[in-house]
Amino acid sequence: MKNSKKIIFIGGGIVGLASAFKLLENTKIDLILLEKEDQVAKHQTGNNSGVIHSGIYYKPGSLKARNCAIGREMMYDFCYKHGIPHERCGKIILATNEKEIERLEMIEQRGIQNGLSDIKRLSKDEIKEYEPYANGLAAIYVPYTGIVDYVSVSKKLAELIIEMDGLIKLNSKVEKIIFHKNEIVVQTNNDEFSADYLVNCSGLHSDKIAELCGLKPEVKIIPFRGEYYKLKKDKEYLVKNLIYPVPDPQFPFLGVHFTRMIKGGVECGPNAVLAFKKEGYKKSDIDLVQIFNMLTFNGFWYMAKRYYKMGFEEFKRSFSKKLFVQSLQKLIPSIQEDDLIEGGAGVRAQALDRNGNLIDDFRIIQTNNMIHVLNAPSPAATASLSIGDTISKMILKNFDL
């Protein structure tokens, strides 16, 4: 076939780009990356808050903890090497009541176990030294956290892939995958490609691509929309860097917070609302087929039973600026509704298993000639170069290149 390659990557988000980049860095190989949009990093990568995460929250020894710690420093090095604007600005995690102080202590211990030896416990008075307008009983200062624009990182990765003779094919939506003898044939909306090996890094659509490959992934990607407000320009002084709440351990999201952006401005959010379309950035975005697929997955109803109260609160906050502001006022009491303007939104791909469990860790599976990244939510952007290095090593070790 005229479009025959050794390996096909599906997905032009930061994880797919980093994985292709790391493979080409380690070996010269005939590689193509397929992306359905007209540019890379258009979805999860291009709509997140741009935080380089420290790794303080994650279970010690987990894929998230290991890859975040390694990937964080790889990301800082990559940005420095290629002149990508970034800043290691640090953040505080703020406890606003006695119950949260107990959880803050657990987070602090977890951070120490994850190698964050320079984190610092702050008293109520010391909080003001870092964030003068924040209010809390205690906090942790995390100096490892930073900010960056992940679209800029992704564009540089794409540029480097092309420089190393990799091929990136945009506007290439995968519609069918056929196995012919030892060959994988990928049919897109406008072309056909064949390869010996395939790597699925398709984010919100990773479960669908796995199914097209004949797998039963045992998880379903459930989209959660995260909506943001922004501080008005004359109120940006209220936030110096990043201010986070103590997260609820029952819910795999960090809660609304304040993030200074590398390109300027301060974002407030996100919430975590069930979306009715995998790329549903607006409340009005609905896909009936995707809703049907979600509602006919048993795990969805187990999840709904477990989290319906939290879900209802998130929906209320989505439609009520007043409630959204009340959440922000726990961190900065002087914030008012008039201080905020509507921002953008992102959609997080969260894997859900058949028992209704929201998969907490990264999930990467391998078959004889394929690798599927089936769960890579935050901190995947931070960890992307480490995840890419892991996938590259899996390919070199297990595939006959």
C-alpha positions as CSV (number, residue, x, y, z in Angstrom):
1,M,0.0,0.0,0.0
2,K,1.2,3.5,-0.8
3,N,0.6,4.7,2.8
4,S,2.4,1.8,4.5
5,K,4.2,2.7,7.8
6,K,5.9,0.7,10.5
7,I,3.8,2.2,13.3
8,I,0.6,4.4,13.5
9,F,-0.2,6.7,16.4
10,I,-3.8,7.8,16.7
11,G,-4.3,11.1,18.5
12,G,-2.6,14.5,18.3
13,G,-3.0,15.5,21.9
14,I,0.1,16.0,24.1
15,V,0.3,12.3,25.1
16,G,0.2,11.1,21.5
17,L,2.7,13.7,20.4
18,A,5.1,13.1,23.3
19,S,5.0,9.3,22.7
20,A,5.8,9.7,19.0
21,F,8.5,12.2,19.8
22,K,10.1,9.9,22.4
23,L,10.0,6.9,20.1
24,L,11.7,8.9,17.3
25,E,14.2,10.2,19.8
26,N,15.2,6.6,20.7
27,T,15.1,5.0,17.2
28,K,14.7,5.9,13.6
29,I,11.4,4.5,12.5
30,D,8.8,5.0,9.8
31,L,6.0,6.6,11.8
32,I,2.7,8.4,11.2
33,L,0.5,10.2,13.6
34,L,-3.2,10.7,12.7
35,E,-5.2,13.5,14.1
36,K,-8.9,14.1,13.3
37,E,-8.8,17.9,13.8
38,D,-7.1,20.6,11.6
39,Q,-4.5,21.2,14.3
40,V,-2.9,19.3,17.2
41,A,-3.8,19.8,20.9
42,K,-7.4,21.0,20.1
43,H,-9.3,19.2,22.9
44,Q,-8.1,18.2,26.4
45,T,-4.6,19.5,25.8
46,G,-5.7,22.9,24.5
47,N,-8.4,23.5,27.1
48,N,-6.8,22.8,30.4
49,S,-5.5,25.3,33.0
50,G,-1.9,25.0,32.0
51,V,-0.6,23.8,35.3
52,I,2.6,21.8,35.7
53,H,1.6,19.6,38.6
54,S,3.8,18.6,41.5
55,G,2.5,15.1,42.1
56,I,1.5,15.8,45.7
57,Y,-2.0,14.2,45.5
58,Y,-1.3,10.8,43.9
59,K,-1.0,7.4,45.6
60,P,2.7,6.6,46.2
61,G,3.9,4.1,43.7
62,S,1.0,4.7,41.3
63,L,1.6,5.4,37.6
64,K,0.3,8.9,38.2
65,A,2.8,9.5,41.1
66,R,5.8,8.1,39.3
67,N,5.1,9.7,35.9
68,C,4.1,13.1,37.3
69,A,7.3,13.4,39.4
70,I,9.6,12.4,36.4
71,G,7.5,14.1,33.8
72,R,7.3,17.4,35.7
73,E,11.1,17.8,35.6
74,M,11.2,16.6,32.0
75,M,8.6,19.3,31.1
76,Y,10.6,22.0,32.8
77,D,13.7,20.9,31.0
78,F,11.9,20.6,27.6
79,C,10.5,24.1,28.0
80,Y,13.8,25.6,29.0
81,K,15.7,23.9,26.1
82,H,13.2,25.1,23.5
83,G,12.5,28.5,24.8
84,I,8.8,27.9,25.7
85,P,7.5,30.4,28.3
86,H,7.0,28.7,31.7
87,E,7.4,29.5,35.4
88,R,8.0,27.4,38.5
89,C,5.8,29.7,40.6
90,G,4.5,27.3,43.3
91,K,1.0,27.0,44.8
92,I,-0.7,26.7,48.1
93,I,-3.3,24.1,49.1
94,L,-5.7,25.8,51.6
95,A,-7.6,24.2,54.5
96,T,-10.6,26.3,55.5
97,N,-12.0,24.1,58.3
98,E,-10.9,21.6,60.9
99,K,-11.9,18.6,58.8
100,E,-9.8,19.8,55.9
101,I,-6.8,20.3,58.2
102,E,-6.8,16.5,58.8
103,R,-6.9,15.8,55.1
104,L,-4.2,18.5,54.5
105,E,-1.9,16.5,56.8
106,M,-2.6,13.3,54.8
107,I,-1.8,15.2,51.5
108,E,1.4,16.5,53.1
109,Q,2.5,13.0,54.1
110,R,1.7,11.7,50.6
111,G,3.7,14.5,49.1
112,I,6.7,13.6,51.2
113,Q,6.3,9.9,50.2
114,N,6.3,11.1,46.6
115,G,9.7,12.9,47.0
116,L,8.5,16.4,47.5
117,S,10.8,17.2,50.3
118,D,10.6,21.0,50.0
119,I,6.9,21.4,50.6
120,K,6.2,23.7,53.5
121,R,3.4,23.7,56.1
122,L,1.9,27.2,56.6
123,S,0.1,28.6,59.6
124,K,-2.9,31.0,59.2
125,D,-0.6,34.0,59.4
126,E,2.0,32.6,57.1
127,I,-0.6,32.1,54.3
128,K,-0.7,35.8,53.9
129,E,3.0,35.9,53.0
130,Y,2.2,33.8,49.9
131,E,-1.3,34.9,49.1
132,P,-2.3,38.1,50.9
133,Y,-6.0,37.8,50.1
134,A,-6.5,34.1,50.8
135,N,-8.1,32.9,53.9
136,G,-7.6,29.6,55.7
137,L,-6.7,27.9,58.9
138,A,-3.6,26.2,57.5
139,A,-2.0,25.5,54.1
140,I,0.8,23.7,52.3
141,Y,3.1,25.6,50.0
142,V,4.2,23.4,47.1
143,P,7.2,25.1,45.3
144,Y,7.3,22.4,42.5
145,T,4.1,23.5,40.8
146,G,4.4,25.7,37.7
147,I,2.5,27.1,34.7
148,V,2.9,26.7,31.0
149,D,0.9,26.8,27.7
150,Y,0.5,23.1,26.7
151,V,-0.5,24.1,23.2
152,S,2.9,25.7,22.7
153,V,4.5,22.5,24.1
154,S,2.5,20.4,21.7
155,K,3.3,22.5,18.6
156,K,7.0,22.2,19.4
157,L,6.6,18.4,19.8
158,A,4.9,18.3,16.4
159,E,7.7,20.4,14.9
160,L,10.3,18.1,16.3
161,I,8.5,14.9,15.1
162,I,8.5,16.3,11.5
163,E,12.2,17.3,11.8
164,M,12.9,13.7,12.8
165,D,11.1,12.5,9.6
166,G,7.9,11.5,11.3
167,L,4.6,12.3,9.5
168,I,1.6,14.0,11.1
169,K,-1.6,13.8,9.1
170,L,-4.3,16.2,10.2
171,N,-8.0,16.1,9.3
172,S,-7.8,12.3,9.5
173,K,-10.6,10.9,11.5
174,V,-10.3,7.2,12.1
175,E,-13.5,5.4,10.9
176,K,-12.5,1.7,10.6
177,I,-9.6,-0.6,11.6
178,I,-9.0,-3.8,9.8
179,F,-6.6,-6.6,10.5
180,H,-5.2,-8.3,7.4
181,K,-2.7,-11.1,8.1
182,N,0.0,-9.3,10.2
183,E,-1.0,-5.9,8.9
184,I,-3.2,-3.2,10.7
185,V,-5.2,-1.2,8.1
186,V,-6.6,2.1,9.4
187,Q,-9.2,3.8,7.3
188,T,-9.9,7.5,7.8
189,N,-12.4,9.8,6.4
190,N,-10.1,10.6,3.4
191,D,-7.4,8.0,3.2
192,E,-6.1,4.6,4.2
193,F,-2.9,3.6,6.1
194,S,-1.3,0.4,7.0
195,A,1.3,-0.5,9.7
196,D,2.7,-3.3,11.7
197,Y,1.9,-1.6,15.0
198,L,-0.6,0.8,16.4
199,V,-0.6,3.2,19.5
200,N,-4.0,4.5,20.6
201,C,-3.6,7.9,22.4
202,S,-7.0,9.3,21.3
203,G,-8.2,10.7,24.7
204,L,-11.9,11.2,24.7
205,H,-12.3,8.5,22.0
206,S,-9.8,6.0,23.3
207,D,-12.5,3.5,24.3
208,K,-14.0,3.7,20.8
209,I,-10.7,3.2,19.0
210,A,-10.0,0.2,21.3
211,E,-13.3,-1.3,20.3
212,L,-12.6,-0.7,16.6
213,C,-9.4,-2.7,17.2
214,G,-11.5,-5.6,18.4
215,L,-10.8,-5.1,22.1
216,K,-13.2,-5.1,25.0
217,P,-11.6,-2.4,27.1
218,E,-13.8,-3.0,30.1
219,V,-14.0,0.8,30.6
220,K,-16.1,3.6,29.1
221,I,-14.8,7.1,28.7
222,I,-17.2,9.5,30.5
223,P,-16.8,13.2,29.6
224,F,-16.8,15.7,32.4
225,R,-17.0,19.4,31.4
226,G,-14.9,21.8,33.5
227,E,-16.2,25.4,33.3
228,Y,-14.1,28.5,34.1
229,Y,-14.6,32.1,35.0
230,K,-11.8,34.7,34.8
231,L,-11.0,37.5,37.1
232,K,-11.5,40.9,35.7
233,K,-8.2,42.7,35.0
234,D,-8.6,45.1,37.9
235,K,-9.1,42.2,40.3
236,E,-6.1,40.0,39.2
237,Y,-4.1,41.4,42.1
238,L,-6.1,39.2,44.4
239,V,-4.2,36.1,43.2
240,K,-0.4,36.0,43.1
241,N,0.1,32.5,41.8
242,L,-2.1,29.4,42.4
243,I,-4.6,28.7,45.2
244,Y,-6.2,25.3,45.6
245,P,-8.7,23.9,48.1
246,V,-8.2,20.6,49.9
247,P,-9.8,18.1,47.5
248,D,-12.7,15.9,48.5
249,P,-11.2,12.3,48.7
250,Q,-14.5,10.8,47.5
251,F,-14.3,12.7,44.1
252,P,-11.4,12.4,41.6
253,F,-11.4,16.2,40.9
254,L,-9.5,18.9,42.7
255,G,-12.3,21.5,43.2
256,V,-12.5,25.0,42.0
257,H,-9.3,27.0,42.4
258,F,-7.4,30.0,41.2
259,T,-4.7,29.7,38.5
260,R,-2.5,32.5,37.2
261,M,-1.9,31.8,33.5
262,I,1.4,32.0,31.7
263,K,-0.1,34.2,29.0
264,G,-1.6,36.5,31.6
265,G,-4.9,36.6,33.5
266,V,-6.3,34.4,36.3
267,E,-8.7,31.6,35.8
268,C,-11.2,30.5,38.4
269,G,-12.4,26.9,38.3
270,P,-13.1,24.4,37.0
271,N,-16.1,22.6,38.2
272,A,-16.8,19.0,37.1
273,V,-20.1,18.6,35.3
274,L,-21.2,15.4,33.4
275,A,-21.2,16.4,29.7
276,F,-23.6,15.0,27.1
277,K,-21.1,15.0,24.3
278,K,-17.4,13.9,24.4
279,E,-16.5,17.3,23.0
280,G,-19.3,19.1,24.7
281,Y,-17.8,22.5,25.7
282,K,-21.1,24.2,25.9
283,K,-24.2,23.3,28.0
284,S,-26.2,22.9,24.8
285,D,-23.8,20.4,23.2
286,I,-25.6,17.1,23.0
287,D,-24.9,13.8,21.1
288,L,-27.8,11.4,21.4
289,V,-25.7,8.4,20.2
290,Q,-23.1,9.1,22.8
291,I,-25.7,9.6,25.5
292,F,-27.3,6.2,24.6
293,N,-23.9,4.5,24.8
294,M,-23.3,6.1,28.2
295,L,-26.7,5.2,29.6
296,T,-26.5,1.6,28.4
297,F,-23.2,1.0,30.2
298,N,-23.9,-0.6,33.6
299,G,-21.1,1.2,35.3
300,F,-22.8,4.5,34.6
301,W,-25.7,3.7,36.8
302,Y,-23.5,2.4,39.6
303,M,-21.5,5.7,39.4
304,A,-24.8,7.7,39.3
305,K,-26.0,6.0,42.5
306,R,-22.7,6.7,44.2
307,Y,-22.2,10.3,43.2
308,Y,-25.6,11.7,42.4
309,K,-25.5,14.2,45.3
310,M,-22.1,15.5,44.3
311,G,-23.3,15.5,40.6
312,F,-26.4,17.5,41.5
313,E,-24.3,20.1,43.4
314,E,-22.0,20.4,40.4
315,F,-24.9,21.0,38.0
316,K,-26.4,23.6,40.3
317,R,-23.0,25.4,40.4
318,S,-22.8,25.2,36.6
319,F,-26.0,27.2,36.2
320,S,-25.5,29.5,39.2
321,K,-22.7,32.1,39.2
322,K,-23.7,32.8,42.8
323,L,-23.0,29.3,43.9
324,F,-19.8,29.2,41.9
325,V,-18.6,32.4,43.6
326,Q,-19.5,31.0,47.0
327,S,-17.1,28.1,46.4
328,L,-14.4,30.6,45.4
329,Q,-15.1,32.7,48.5
330,K,-14.0,29.9,50.7
331,L,-10.5,30.6,49.4
332,I,-10.7,34.3,48.9
333,P,-13.6,35.8,50.9
334,S,-13.5,39.2,49.1
335,I,-14.3,37.8,45.7
336,Q,-17.7,39.0,44.4
337,E,-19.8,38.1,41.4
338,D,-19.0,41.3,39.6
339,D,-15.3,40.4,39.8
340,L,-15.7,37.5,37.4
341,I,-16.3,37.3,33.7
342,E,-17.2,34.1,31.8
343,G,-14.2,32.0,30.7
344,G,-13.8,28.9,28.6
345,A,-14.4,25.2,29.3
346,G,-12.6,22.0,28.8
347,V,-13.7,18.3,28.8
348,R,-11.9,15.7,30.8
349,A,-11.9,12.1,29.6
350,Q,-12.5,10.0,32.7
351,A,-12.5,6.2,32.4
352,L,-15.3,4.4,34.3
353,D,-15.3,0.6,34.9
354,R,-18.3,-1.7,34.9
355,N,-18.6,-1.5,38.7
356,G,-19.1,2.3,38.6
357,N,-15.5,3.2,39.7
358,L,-13.9,6.3,38.3
359,I,-10.5,4.9,37.4
360,D,-8.0,6.9,39.5
361,D,-4.7,5.9,37.9
362,F,-3.4,6.0,34.3
363,R,-4.3,2.9,32.4
364,I,-2.1,1.6,29.6
365,I,-2.6,-1.8,28.1
366,Q,-0.7,-3.7,25.5
367,T,-1.5,-6.5,23.1
368,N,0.8,-8.3,20.7
369,N,1.0,-5.4,18.3
370,M,-0.9,-2.5,19.9
371,I,-0.7,-0.2,22.9
372,H,-3.9,1.6,24.2
373,V,-3.8,4.5,26.6
374,L,-7.3,4.1,28.1
375,N,-7.1,6.5,31.0
376,A,-4.9,9.6,31.0
377,P,-6.6,12.4,32.8
378,S,-4.8,15.1,34.8
379,P,-1.8,15.1,35.4
380,A,-1.3,13.6,31.9
381,A,-0.1,16.8,30.4
382,T,2.5,17.3,33.1
383,A,3.5,13.7,32.8
384,S,3.3,13.5,29.0
385,L,7.0,13.2,28.3
386,S,7.4,10.5,31.0
387,I,4.3,8.6,29.7
388,G,5.8,9.0,26.2
389,D,9.1,7.6,27.4
390,T,7.3,4.7,29.0
391,I,5.4,3.9,25.8
392,S,8.5,4.2,23.7
393,K,10.3,1.7,26.0
394,M,7.4,-0.7,25.8
395,I,7.5,-0.5,22.0
396,L,11.3,-1.0,21.8
397,K,11.1,-3.9,24.2
398,N,8.1,-5.8,23.0
399,F,7.6,-5.0,19.3
400,D,9.8,-6.4,16.5
401,L,11.1,-3.2,15.0
